């Protein structure tokens, strides 16, 4: 089970006017707990005005090899969200030496290093997990190559410019970088403009042998990820080769409403212990479980991070939305507890699967 620990902030690096990278030190006793796969994220927790706030941020630092000790440091990228509950605090108040509550790594937007040609389409802060994926892959697997297609508004708003340039210098023959700016013309490279489905459908086959890509990684705003997936599917790419992580989902994107029974209960197994509780009107199953088990795993509550994934043992549920689970996971019976509402009088979940 994921757990929170206090980790000290050892560095704060300004990336752009509205983003920073936070570096945490990991003490020796916790390094195995914070061992991560490239592409995973951390949930940060704070309490403000009596309310607990959690937000997830992807790890941008390379992952340790299996035969190495766990990470000595962890680095995440944080972009300011106006009116946000956590990012203004991260950019304006956190100082070196502060201790933050940091959850152990989670997430399945990952790549275990293996030979092959890989590619990513990212937008804005979607570069963060892919930076860890690329850096880890190229350093540990000599038989791997990577093409990164990134979209940003302007060069001044582009996160991790130096880190990506360093990868290009270190792996000039194995790392291909394509940059598209939507609001600024470049002296060289592709014309400015958004990477929509039509543009990607024409662009990708000119740059890459699409049929030979071992894995596609799409990360960023919902619109970009959706456009990239549709373009790839139109080019004949199998869905199993496409991996997605969504940032900045519009709250209006939800599933059609379906009626719930008048009275229902949820039975949940969590960290080896189970319980059964009534579901209050309008509650998600996660909210029901949290009322009785505050240690239930969650981070975003928005159907994006996948931290609250649980196996549906029995019963039926309606998920309002899902931007975290792959089709094979939902086909296997997994649901997002934060988005699930009962459609039957009894529902049984297993968070330990």
BAVEXLO-146783 format. One record per residue (C-alpha): residue number from 1; residue in three letters; x, y, z. Coordinates in steps of 0.1 Angstrom, whole numbers, plus 5000, padded with zeros to 4 digits. Each point is the difference from the previous one (the first is absolute). Layout:
N
 num residuo    X    Y    Z
 NUM     ala    X    Y    Z
...
***
This chain:
353
 num residuo    X    Y    Z
   1     unk 5000 5000 5000
   2     unk 5011 5035 4993
   3     unk 5011 5020 5030
   4     unk 5009 5036 5008
   5     unk 5033 5010 5016
   6     unk 5015 5034 5008
   7     unk 5028 5008 4975
   8     unk 5022 5032 5001
   9     unk 5001 5023 4970
  10     unk 5037 5004 4990
  11     unk 4997 5021 4968
  12     unk 4975 5022 4982
  13     unk 5008 5007 4964
  14     unk 4981 5026 4980
  15     unk 4992 4985 4966
  16     unk 4977 5027 4985
  17     unk 4981 5030 5014
  18     unk 4973 4976 5011
  19     unk 5017 4968 5008
  20     unk 5026 4985 5024
  21     unk 5017 4967 5006
  22     unk 5001 4988 5037
  23     unk 5027 4976 5011
  24     unk 4995 4979 5031
  25     unk 5026 4981 5019
  26     unk 4992 4963 5008
  27     unk 5016 4987 5032
  28     unk 5017 4965 4998
  29     unk 4972 4983 5019
  30     unk 4974 5010 4975
  31     unk 5018 4996 4967
  32     unk 4985 4966 4993
  33     unk 4965 5014 5006
  34     unk 5006 5028 4975
  35     unk 5015 4977 4973
  36     unk 4981 5009 4969
  37     unk 4995 4991 4964
  38     unk 5006 5027 4974
  39     unk 4967 5018 4994
  40     unk 4985 4997 5035
  41     unk 4988 5029 5021
  42     unk 5000 5012 5037
  43     unk 4970 5014 5019
  44     unk 5008 5030 5022
  45     unk 4977 5007 5030
  46     unk 4994 5031 5021
  47     unk 4972 5013 5022
  48     unk 4986 5035 4995
  49     unk 4972 5015 5020
  50     unk 4993 4966 5015
  51     unk 4996 4984 4965
  52     unk 5024 4972 4988
  53     unk 5013 5007 4965
  54     unk 5018 4975 4978
  55     unk 5015 5005 4966
  56     unk 5020 4977 4977
  57     unk 5032 5011 4983
  58     unk 5020 4977 4977
  59     unk 5036 4991 5008
  60     unk 5023 5015 4974
  61     unk 5033 4985 5014
  62     unk 5013 4967 4986
  63     unk 4990 4968 5017
  64     unk 5026 4978 5017
  65     unk 5009 4967 4985
  66     unk 4987 4968 5017
  67     unk 5035 4992 5013
  68     unk 5006 5035 5014
  69     unk 4988 5013 5033
  70     unk 4968 5021 5000
  71     unk 5002 5037 4991
  72     unk 5019 5024 5021
  73     unk 4979 5029 4986
  74     unk 4967 5004 4982
  75     unk 4992 5030 4977
  76     unk 4966 5011 4989
  77     unk 4988 5028 4977
  78     unk 4971 5023 5011
  79     unk 4983 5024 4977
  80     unk 4978 5028 5015
  81     unk 4963 4996 4996
  82     unk 4982 5033 5007
  83     unk 4976 4996 5029
  84     unk 5015 4965 5007
  85     unk 5001 4986 5035
  86     unk 5036 4988 5000
  87     unk 5021 5014 4971
  88     unk 4999 5037 5013
  89     unk 5013 4987 5033
  90     unk 5027 4980 4983
  91     unk 5012 5029 4979
  92     unk 4997 5028 5025
  93     unk 5004 4986 5035
  94     unk 5020 4968 5001
  95     unk 5037 5006 5009
  96     unk 5031 4979 5001
  97     unk 5001 4981 5033
  98     unk 4962 4997 5003
  99     unk 4986 4965 5005
 100     unk 4971 4988 4979
 101     unk 4978 4970 5003
 102     unk 5008 4979 4969
 103     unk 4982 4968 4991
 104     unk 5021 4970 4987
 105     unk 5000 4997 4961
 106     unk 4969 4989 4981
 107     unk 4988 5000 4965
 108     unk 5001 4977 4969
 109     unk 5010 5025 4973
 110     unk 5034 4982 5000
 111     unk 5026 4984 4978
 112     unk 5024 4973 5012
 113     unk 5032 5005 4979
 114     unk 5002 4976 4971
 115     unk 5014 5002 4964
 116     unk 4979 5016 4974
 117     unk 4988 5032 4985
 118     unk 4976 5021 5021
 119     unk 4982 5033 4996
 120     unk 4981 5025 5020
 121     unk 4977 5029 4993
 122     unk 4998 5024 5029
 123     unk 4986 5034 5007
 124     unk 5011 5025 5027
 125     unk 5007 4984 5034
 126     unk 4993 4966 4983
 127     unk 5038 5000 4994
 128     unk 5006 4992 5037
 129     unk 4994 4962 5001
 130     unk 5014 4995 4965
 131     unk 5032 5017 5011
 132     unk 5006 4972 5025
 133     unk 4990 4974 4975
 134     unk 5024 5012 4973
 135     unk 5029 5007 5023
 136     unk 4997 4965 5017
 137     unk 4995 4982 4967
 138     unk 5029 5014 4981
 139     unk 5024 4998 5029
 140     unk 4992 4963 5008
 141     unk 4992 4985 4967
 142     unk 5025 5005 4971
 143     unk 4977 4983 4976
 144     unk 4972 5026 5005
 145     unk 4991 5032 4981
 146     unk 4975 5027 5007
 147     unk 4981 5027 4981
 148     unk 4985 5028 5021
 149     unk 4974 5023 4984
 150     unk 4992 5028 5023
 151     unk 4975 5028 4998
 152     unk 5002 5032 5020
 153     unk 4986 5035 4997
 154     unk 5033 5019 4998
 155     unk 5037 4992 5006
 156     unk 4998 5021 5032
 157     unk 4972 4977 5013
 158     unk 5018 4968 4992
 159     unk 5009 4979 5031
 160     unk 5033 4981 5003
 161     unk 5017 5016 4970
 162     unk 5035 4994 5014
 163     unk 4993 4964 5010
 164     unk 4986 4991 4966
 165     unk 5029 5017 4982
 166     unk 5024 4980 5022
 167     unk 4984 4968 4989
 168     unk 5004 5011 4964
 169     unk 5037 5007 5006
 170     unk 5006 4967 5018
 171     unk 4981 4977 4975
 172     unk 5001 5018 4967
 173     unk 4995 4968 4980
 174     unk 4973 4985 5021
 175     unk 4979 5030 5011
 176     unk 4979 5020 4974
 177     unk 4983 5032 5012
 178     unk 4972 5018 4981
 179     unk 4987 5032 5015
 180     unk 4968 5018 4990
 181     unk 4990 5034 5015
 182     unk 4964 5009 4997
 183     unk 5004 5038 5005
 184     unk 5035 5007 4988
 185     unk 5018 4996 4967
 186     unk 5033 4981 5001
 187     unk 5030 5009 4979
 188     unk 5003 4963 4990
 189     unk 4979 4970 5003
 190     unk 4962 4996 4997
 191     unk 4976 5029 4994
 192     unk 4982 5012 5031
 193     unk 4965 4988 5008
 194     unk 4980 4975 5020
 195     unk 5007 4963 4997
 196     unk 4965 4988 4992
 197     unk 4989 4967 4985
 198     unk 5003 5010 4964
 199     unk 5034 5015 5004
 200     unk 5014 4970 5019
 201     unk 4985 4976 4975
 202     unk 5021 5016 4973
 203     unk 5030 5008 5021
 204     unk 5008 4967 5018
 205     unk 5005 4978 4969
 206     unk 5025 5025 4986
 207     unk 5022 4999 5031
 208     unk 4997 4964 5012
 209     unk 4995 4964 4988
 210     unk 4966 5000 5018
 211     unk 4996 4962 4996
 212     unk 5033 4993 5018
 213     unk 4994 5020 5031
 214     unk 5002 4977 5031
 215     unk 4980 5024 5022
 216     unk 4983 5034 4998
 217     unk 4998 5023 5030
 218     unk 4974 5028 4999
 219     unk 5000 5025 5028
 220     unk 4985 5034 5005
 221     unk 4966 5018 4998
 222     unk 4970 4979 4991
 223     unk 4995 5015 4965
 224     unk 5036 4993 4989
 225     unk 5000 4964 5013
 226     unk 4966 4993 4984
 227     unk 5012 5014 4967
 228     unk 5032 4980 5001
 229     unk 4982 4968 5008
 230     unk 4975 5005 4972
 231     unk 5028 5008 4976
 232     unk 5020 4968 5010
 233     unk 4969 4978 4998
 234     unk 4993 5014 4965
 235     unk 5035 4991 4990
 236     unk 4994 4964 5011
 237     unk 5018 5000 5034
 238     unk 4987 4973 5024
 239     unk 4984 5015 5031
 240     unk 5022 4978 5022
 241     unk 5030 5019 4988
 242     unk 4986 5034 5010
 243     unk 5005 5012 5036
 244     unk 4983 5031 5013
 245     unk 5001 5024 5029
 246     unk 4977 5030 5001
 247     unk 5006 5034 5015
 248     unk 4974 5028 5003
 249     unk 4967 4982 4993
 250     unk 4970 5022 4995
 251     unk 4975 4993 5029
 252     unk 4972 4998 4975
 253     unk 5015 4968 4985
 254     unk 4979 4973 5017
 255     unk 4981 4968 4993
 256     unk 4962 4999 4995
 257     unk 4981 4999 5033
 258     unk 4984 4967 5010
 259     unk 4977 4994 5030
 260     unk 5014 4986 5032
 261     unk 4980 4977 5023
 262     unk 4982 5017 5029
 263     unk 5022 4981 5025
 264     unk 5034 4984 4994
 265     unk 5030 4989 5019
 266     unk 5037 4996 4991
 267     unk 5023 4973 5014
 268     unk 5036 5009 4996
 269     unk 5032 4982 5007
 270     unk 5030 5023 5007
 271     unk 5034 4991 5013
 272     unk 4988 4965 5011
 273     unk 4969 5012 5019
 274     unk 4964 5002 4988
 275     unk 4968 5018 5010
 276     unk 4965 5007 4987
 277     unk 4984 5035 5001
 278     unk 4969 5017 4986
 279     unk 5005 5023 4971
 280     unk 4985 5035 5006
 281     unk 4980 5016 4973
 282     unk 5022 5015 4973
 283     unk 5032 4986 5015
 284     unk 5027 4983 4979
 285     unk 5012 4967 5013
 286     unk 5033 5016 5010
 287     unk 4982 5026 5021
 288     unk 4981 4972 5018
 289     unk 5031 4980 5007
 290     unk 5019 5032 5012
 291     unk 4973 5007 5025
 292     unk 5009 4967 5017
 293     unk 5036 4994 4988
 294     unk 5019 5033 4998
 295     unk 5030 4980 4987
 296     unk 4983 4992 4967
 297     unk 5023 5009 4971
 298     unk 4992 5030 4979
 299     unk 5016 5032 4987
 300     unk 4982 5020 4974
 301     unk 4963 4988 5004
 302     unk 4996 5011 4963
 303     unk 5003 4967 4982
 304     unk 5035 5009 4987
 305     unk 5028 4986 5022
 306     unk 4987 4964 5006
 307     unk 5011 4999 5037
 308     unk 4966 4988 5011
 309     unk 4999 4970 4976
 310     unk 4981 4971 5015
 311     unk 4988 4966 4987
 312     unk 4962 4996 4997
 313     unk 4995 4966 5016
 314     unk 4962 5001 4997
 315     unk 4971 5023 4992
 316     unk 4998 5027 4973
 317     unk 5012 5036 5000
 318     unk 4998 5031 4978
 319     unk 5033 5019 4995
 320     unk 4994 5037 4994
 321     unk 5032 5002 4980
 322     unk 5033 4981 4996
 323     unk 5032 5015 4988
 324     unk 5024 4977 5019
 325     unk 4991 4964 4993
 326     unk 5010 4983 4968
 327     unk 4973 4980 4981
 328     unk 5016 4967 5010
 329     unk 4997 5011 5037
 330     unk 4963 5008 4998
 331     unk 4994 4968 4980
 332     unk 5017 4981 5028
 333     unk 4976 5015 5026
 334     unk 5019 5030 5014
 335     unk 4982 5033 5008
 336     unk 5009 5034 5014
 337     unk 4984 5002 5034
 338     unk 4999 5038 4999
 339     unk 4978 5000 4969
 340     unk 4979 4969 5008
 341     unk 4963 5000 5011
 342     unk 4980 4969 5008
 343     unk 4975 4986 4975
 344     unk 4992 4970 5022
 345     unk 4990 4998 5037
 346     unk 5033 4984 5009
 347     unk 5034 5007 4986
 348     unk 5033 4983 5010
 349     unk 5034 5016 4994
 350     unk 5035 4987 5006
 351     unk 5027 5027 5002
 352     unk 5027 4974 5006
 353     unk 5000 4984 4966
***
